[in-house]
């Protein structure tokens, strides 16, 4: 399955052990992760500014992400779809990448729910869907 991991999920995966770390590992091992330049830029900014990682460590993480994920050029998204214009590249990457899911903790994106066949879910919701018995996803 093809999916987008939003920057907040990726940052949480590298900042602490928990559901996002487990989910990140599961997605990289079992699915095709699609990202875009905007997600990578936000990941680097957050890892350095919010998490306090040295810039060199953040760059190593970006090298890893570029190696493990497909980079998509986001499709154009109608401005009315996203409450926050900064979310348009995330949604656009999912559409352009033919993704089934965006996994995010962003309330504005989560409020959309679904767009052009892309389900927008929280890390916990995705985890529960993947662990559900076949036929109940």
Secondary structure, 3 states (H helix, E strand, C coil): CEEEECHHHHHHHHHCCCHHHHHHHHHHHHCEEEECHHHHHHHHHHHHHCCCCCHHHHHHHHHHHHHHCEECCCCCCCCCCCCCHHHHHHHHHHHHCCCCEEECCCHHHHHHCEECCEEEECHHHHHHHHHCCCCCC
